[in-house]
Amino acid sequence: MPETKGLLLPAYVVADESGSMGPYHRELEGGVVSLCEGLRAEPMVAAKLRLAVLGFSDDVQVRLAVADMRTETTLPKIVIRGLTNYRAVFDDLLHRIPSDVQWLRGEGYKVHRPVVFFLSDGQPTDGEAWRQPHAALTDKKRNPTAPNIIACGLGDAQARTMVEVATRPEFAFVAKPGTDIGQAISEFFNALTASLVASGDALNSANPQLVVNRPDQFTMAIDEVGL
């Protein structure tokens, strides 16, 4: 058998592009750019990661396909549009992640369980329709590439919903009451960058692990719903 090229962690940033995010377009796009530039500044870490950026509203748009940030030259552009359709996200990931993992394996890599960082400022406008594809996506028995999902809520996004989206209660966060949303978005991307850098470092250790940093101005959503 050919020797593997190494072990990769695919990371997906899923950003809410619905109309309510309009006032924070600059912070949202700036956060995505800072993430990309932060990984470029850590080439040893970036070598262990593959980053994708998806924008969602009525549908999902690819802002950055799974990429090696050491060689990627484009920066994602965020487009504000539409409603907050959660189902579109999980339908998309249910097909996208297995395909990406298969492609990376075909390129000669071993692949860690993917991680999804989900950011939204609202409740799903599709009601309960997102739950079925979310369940299929996260069921490790039916879906071997089921990702870990970290969910962060802002504005009208409710803590209970973030707990239900996240794959573990400690992976669910909401902005503290009264927090400036633009600032919270910036803090989300700061924590996301730090999490991926720390996770990339951990992939080189004897005990690879996913590192999740709580963003400043956020609290664990589990605390908010009293679970």
C-alpha positions in Angstrom: 0.0 0.0 0.0 1.2 3.5 -0.7 2.4 5.6 2.3 -0.1 8.1 3.5 0.7 11.8 3.1 -0.5 12.5 6.7 -3.5 13.2 8.8 -5.9 16.0 8.1 -8.7 17.8 10.0 -11.5 19.2 7.6 -13.0 22.3 9.2 -16.2 23.9 7.9 -17.3 27.4 8.9 -21.0 27.9 8.3 -21.9 31.6 8.5 -25.4 33.0 8.6 -25.9 35.4 5.6 -29.5 36.2 6.2 -30.9 39.7 6.0 -30.7 40.3 9.8 -26.9 40.0 9.5 -26.8 43.0 7.2 -25.7 45.5 9.8 -22.7 43.3 10.6 -21.6 42.4 7.1 -18.2 44.1 7.6 -17.5 42.2 10.9 -18.6 38.9 9.3 -16.5 39.2 6.2 -13.6 40.6 8.2 -13.8 37.7 10.6 -13.6 35.2 7.7 -10.6 37.0 6.2 -8.8 37.1 9.6 -9.4 33.4 10.0 -7.8 32.7 6.6 -4.9 35.0 7.2 -4.4 33.6 10.7 -4.0 30.1 9.3 -1.7 31.3 6.6 0.5 32.7 9.3 0.8 29.2 10.9 1.9 27.0 8.0 2.8 24.1 10.2 -0.7 24.1 11.5 -2.3 24.8 8.2 -0.6 21.8 6.8 -2.8 19.7 9.1 -6.1 21.4 8.2 -8.4 21.9 5.3 -10.8 24.8 5.5 -14.1 25.4 3.9 -16.4 28.5 4.3 -20.1 28.2 3.6 -22.7 31.0 3.7 -26.3 30.1 4.3 -29.7 31.8 4.1 -32.4 30.4 1.8 -29.7 28.1 0.5 -26.0 27.3 1.0 -23.4 29.1 -1.1 -19.7 28.0 -1.2 -17.5 30.9 -0.3 -14.4 28.7 0.0 -14.2 25.1 -1.0 -12.1 22.8 1.1 -8.7 24.4 0.8 -5.1 24.2 2.0 -4.6 27.7 3.3 -0.8 27.5 2.7 -1.5 27.7 -1.0 -5.0 29.3 -1.3 -4.8 32.8 -2.7 -8.4 33.9 -2.7 -10.4 35.3 0.2 -14.1 34.5 0.8 -16.7 37.1 0.2 -19.9 37.2 2.3 -23.2 38.1 0.6 -26.1 39.1 2.7 -29.4 37.7 1.4 -32.6 35.9 2.3 -33.9 34.1 5.4 -32.4 31.7 8.0 -33.0 28.2 6.6 -31.2 25.7 8.9 -32.4 22.7 6.8 -30.4 24.0 3.8 -27.3 23.8 6.0 -27.7 20.2 7.1 -28.9 18.9 3.8 -25.8 20.4 2.2 -23.4 19.1 4.8 -25.0 15.6 4.7 -23.7 15.3 1.1 -20.7 17.6 1.1 -18.7 16.2 4.0 -18.7 12.5 2.9 -17.7 13.6 -0.6 -14.9 15.8 0.7 -13.6 13.1 3.0 -13.6 10.6 0.1 -11.7 13.1 -2.1 -9.1 13.7 0.6 -8.6 10.0 1.2 -8.2 9.6 -2.6 -5.4 12.2 -2.4 -3.6 9.9 0.0 -4.5 11.4 3.4 -6.0 9.9 6.5 -8.8 12.1 7.8 -9.9 13.0 11.3 -13.6 13.5 12.1 -14.6 16.8 10.5 -15.6 19.8 12.6 -18.3 22.3 11.8 -18.4 25.8 13.3 -22.0 27.1 13.0 -22.8 30.8 13.5 -26.3 32.2 13.4 -28.2 35.3 14.7 -31.6 33.9 14.4 -34.0 31.0 14.9 -34.6 28.7 11.9 -37.2 30.1 9.5 -37.9 26.5 8.3 -39.5 25.5 11.6 -38.7 21.9 12.5 -37.7 20.8 9.0 -33.9 20.9 9.8 -34.1 18.2 12.4 -34.3 15.2 10.1 -31.2 16.0 8.0 -29.4 17.2 11.2 -30.1 13.8 12.8 -28.9 11.9 9.7 -25.7 14.1 9.5 -24.7 13.5 13.1 -25.6 9.8 13.5 -22.3 8.1 13.6 -23.9 4.7 13.1 -25.4 5.7 9.8 -22.8 8.3 8.8 -19.2 7.3 9.4 -18.1 10.9 8.6 -20.5 12.5 11.0 -18.9 15.8 12.1 -18.5 17.5 15.5 -20.6 20.6 15.4 -19.9 23.7 17.5 -22.9 26.1 17.5 -22.7 29.8 18.4 -25.9 31.9 18.6 -26.2 35.7 18.5 -29.2 38.1 18.6 -32.4 36.1 18.3 -30.8 32.7 18.2 -32.0 30.8 21.3 -29.7 28.9 23.6 -31.9 25.8 23.5 -31.6 25.7 19.7 -27.8 26.0 19.8 -27.7 23.1 22.3 -29.8 21.0 19.8 -27.6 22.0 16.8 -24.3 21.2 18.6 -23.2 17.6 18.9 -22.3 18.0 22.6 -23.8 20.4 25.1 -20.3 21.9 25.8 -20.1 22.8 22.1 -23.0 25.2 22.3 -22.6 28.9 23.0 -24.7 32.1 23.0 -23.7 35.7 23.2 -24.2 37.3 26.6 -27.3 39.5 26.9 -26.5 43.1 25.8 -23.4 42.1 23.9 -22.7 44.2 20.8 -23.3 41.7 18.0 -20.6 43.1 15.7 -18.1 42.6 18.5 -19.4 39.1 19.3 -18.9 38.1 15.7 -15.3 39.3 15.8 -14.8 37.4 19.1 -16.3 34.3 17.5 -13.7 34.3 14.7 -10.8 35.0 17.1 -11.8 32.0 19.2 -12.3 29.9 16.0 -8.8 30.7 14.8 -7.3 29.9 18.2 -9.3 26.6 18.3 -8.1 25.5 14.9 -4.5 26.5 15.6 -4.6 24.5 18.9 -6.3 21.6 17.2 -3.7 21.6 14.4 -0.9 21.5 17.0 -2.7 18.7 18.8 -2.7 16.6 15.6 1.0 16.3 15.9 0.8 14.9 19.5 0.4 11.4 20.8 -3.1 12.2 21.7 -4.8 14.1 18.9 -7.8 16.1 20.0 -10.3 18.8 19.0 -9.8 22.0 21.0 -12.8 24.3 21.3 -12.2 27.7 22.8 -15.2 29.7 24.2 -15.4 33.1 22.5 -15.2 36.1 24.7 -18.7 37.7 25.3 -20.2 34.2 24.9 -21.5 31.8 27.6 -22.1 28.1 27.3 -25.7 27.7 26.0 -26.2 24.8 28.5 -26.1 27.3 31.3 -28.8 29.3 29.7 -31.4 26.5 29.5 -30.5 24.8 32.8 -29.8 21.4 31.5 
